[in-house]
């Protein structure tokens, strides 16, 4: 499982011109499920998303997590993150989970995050053509693996 996280001042995702998920300050996470991802990986990724220290403390150092700040979390499924781009001029998606497996895994991650993050978790729409808008704060971007 992979997640490209970005610290944001705000972020939103739209489908067919309608906003389906939006947050203020917090994290936008583009998430890819890989073949064989299991409950342990979903739980580990949720732990990392909520606990990764990317927010500034009073001294300006990245010492605070989403759990500490109570910020928003916007999870967006993005299978292209798992693409194999090591050769050629076209990505291969054999390293991404099949759609049914990916949807189950993504939904499980969402459920765990919602259980552990009372301030709220927003999402895009799995399998839809989504338009993601964000204001990256920093910019701060990290690739997490679980």
ROTIMI-473851 format. One record per residue (C-alpha): residue in one letter; x, y, z. Coordinates in pm, whole numbers, padded with zeros to 5 digits, always signed. Last residue first. Layout:
BEGIN
AXYZ...
END
This chain:
BEGIN
X+00289+00038+00462X+00462+00278+00227X+00445+00654+00259X+00543+00904-00013X+00582+01253+00132X+00477+01604+00027X+00514+01939+00207X+00501+02256+00000X+00489+02424+00245X+00110+02405+00247X-00019+02249-00073X-00340+02424-00178X-00551+02154-00332X-00788+02066-00613X-00862+01712-00723X-01078+01642-01028X-01208+01287-01021X-01294+01041-01297X-01470+00777-01094X-01332+00439-00986X-01364+00507-00613X-01537+00834-00534X-01331+01090-00341X-01310+01075+00031X-01356+01276+00350X-01240+01174+00698X-01357+01341+01015X-01256+01509+01339X-01315+01168+01504X-00997+01013+01358X-00956+00649+01470X-01285+00498+01348X-01287+00714+01035X-00930+00607+00959X-01018+00239+01000X-01324+00272+00775X-01130+00461+00506X-00856+00197+00506X-01120-00076+00468X-01280+00111+00179X-00943+00137+00004X-00878-00233+00052X-01219-00341-00076X-01187-00104-00374X-00837-00227-00453X-00940-00593-00443X-01231-00528-00680X-01018-00308-00911X-00721-00546-00937X-00431-00440-00714X-00155-00230-00871X+00185-00377-00967X+00054-00499-01305X-00024-00135-01387X+00248-00081-01646X+00338+00275-01736X+00425+00375-02094X+00758+00512-02216X+00972+00209-02151X+01122+00094-01827X+01107+00162-01455X+00756+00309-01452X+00573+00030-01268X+00245+00186-01161X+00139+00180-00795X+00064+00552-00787X-00160+00505-01093X-00414+00327-00870X-00527+00656-00716X-00796+00631-00446X-00847+00966-00276X-00844+01008+00103X-00907+01357+00243X-00806+01394+00608X-00900+01703+00806X-00707+01852+01093X-00731+01754+01460X-00383+01896+01518X-00236+01615+01728X-00404+01333+01532X-00285+01498+01211X+00066+01483+01351X+00290+01738+01518X+00670+01757+01528X+00754+01924+01197X+00960+02205+01348X+00838+02567+01361X+00917+02615+01731X+00549+02615+01832X+00505+02281+01653X+00476+02254+01278X+00273+01983+01106X+00429+01688+00922X+00456+01430+01200X+00307+01106+01068X+00052+00982+01323X-00282+00989+01141X-00153+00878+00803X+00100+00640+00960X-00154+00466+01182X-00399+00439+00892X-00119+00289+00680X-00036+00036+00952X-00401-00061+00989X-00441-00114+00615X-00113-00308+00607X-00218-00539+00891X-00560-00591+00733X-00407-00709+00406X-00235-00582+00093X-00180-00884-00131X-00182-00697-00461X-00118-00324-00412X-00364-00058-00300X-00283+00297-00407X-00378+00603-00201X-00359+00976-00275X-00364+01134+00070X-00465+01497+00127X-00372+01603+00477X-00496+01879+00705X-00618+02238+00691X-00966+02266+00539X-01129+01958+00392X-01348+01864+00097X-01518+01556-00046X-01783+01495-00313X-01772+01839-00477X-01996+01830-00786X-01869+01910-01137X-01901+01552-01263X-01694+01426-00970X-01512+01675-00750X-01235+01641-00494X-01139+01907-00245X-00834+02035-00061X-00747+02309+00184X-00442+02445+00368X-00273+02123+00268X+00000+01887+00386X+00042+01641+00102X+00047+01265+00134X+00132+01016-00139X+00004+00689+00000X+00124+00343-00095X+00000+00000+00000
END
